Amino acid sequence: MPLNLSVLTLIMPLSYTNTPIVEISTPETIRSGIRLLIKREDQNHPFLSGNKWWKLKYNLEAAQQHGHNTILTFGGAYSNHIYATAAAAYELGFQSIGVIRGEETLPLNHTLAFAKSKGMQLHYVSREAYRHKNDVAFIQQVKDRFGDFYLIPEGGTNQLAIRGVQEFAHMLKAEIAFDYICLPVGTGGTIAGIISGLDEHHDIIGISVLKNGAFLSDEVSQLLKNFSGRVYGNWTIETSYHHGGYAKTNPQLFAFMDELTARHKLPLDPVYTAKLMWGVQDMIARGKFRRGSTVLVLHTGGLQGLQGFR
Ligand SMILES: *Cc1c(COP(=O)(O)O)cnc(C)c1O
């Protein structure tokens, strides 16, 4: 039986206690008269890093309250969400099943080897089948095979995930004043939580890590509508910083990433946060941010992914 969730914060002692905010000053920030701050939320937990902790929090609680023994979720072979869910399930005494897109490749990469070491059962499905992962028929097939489970969608995005991120946003705005917040967008759950938790005067800018990310704005609007019934006018998603698409990289991106890490002691991952910082420096260069304003960049974690790329 899963442990009582009241011990969650004991098992995961680093969770949500004031991660650092660091300032980065460069000739460009000085020239454009902005203050650039990084919220190092990647440091909130060693395994459930960054946004994944917030997205999982109320899902884990719900799984427990409804008496589930097993958590099932979805992801690609480099998924930070698979990694985080496997760790959380293990710590809390749940069985876990990861439905993984594509064929098994051996040896397992860092992410999947870790998930497996935490007891996650890996169930590979073809890319074609994976596309139907939200269909009732597909879910029923998985139920027939594995029995009952608490389902967490791909990337962890659902209404409970938004609630968790909203809670983080409430703490963030109490902690520090800022004008803009920039963060990476994959499924849109995190930015939806941030939008719902901040105020009208905050300008929220998402950086799509997917190619053809224009659809994400509709996706996020819909998530927000379901969550709070509201329409918000203080956010946008930039779609031109994806570097070829999800988990696509190139030498320039790596060089940029390595330079930031070396110069500012800022560790980044190539899938999310390097593209985020690329977008931020480009927007600074283009004069997107008002002179005198404070730009807060949300480091959403995911550094484990780096090990699969080198
Ligand atoms: C999963 C992830 C994201 C994307 O979050 P969404 O809620 O899916 O938009 C961003 N950054 C990191 C580091 C992630 O692991």
The ligand as a MOL file (V3000), in Angstrom:
LIG
                    3D

  0  0  0     0  0            999 V3000
M  V30 BEGIN CTAB
M  V30 COUNTS 15 15 0 0 0
M  V30 BEGIN ATOM
M  V30 1 C 8.4310 18.8310 -19.0280 0
M  V30 2 C 9.2840 20.0540 -19.0790 0
M  V30 3 C 8.8220 21.2730 -19.6040 0
M  V30 4 C 7.5050 21.4100 -20.2960 0
M  V30 5 O 6.4450 21.5640 -19.4290 0
M  V30 6 P 4.9540 21.5370 -20.0110 0
M  V30 7 O 4.1130 21.6420 -18.7960 0
M  V30 8 O 4.7940 20.1870 -20.6740 0
M  V30 9 O 4.7920 22.6210 -20.9770 0
M  V30 10 C 9.6520 22.3780 -19.5240 0
M  V30 11 N 10.8800 22.2850 -18.9960 0
M  V30 12 C 11.3620 21.1290 -18.4960 0
M  V30 13 C 12.7330 21.0990 -17.9800 0
M  V30 14 C 10.5890 19.9770 -18.5300 0
M  V30 15 O 11.0840 18.8330 -18.0610 0
M  V30 END ATOM
M  V30 BEGIN BOND
M  V30 1 1 1 2
M  V30 2 1 2 3
M  V30 3 2 2 14
M  V30 4 1 3 4
M  V30 5 2 3 10
M  V30 6 1 4 5
M  V30 7 1 5 6
M  V30 8 2 6 7
M  V30 9 1 6 8
M  V30 10 1 6 9
M  V30 11 1 10 11
M  V30 12 2 11 12
M  V30 13 1 12 13
M  V30 14 1 12 14
M  V30 15 1 14 15
M  V30 END BOND
M  V30 END CTAB
M  END
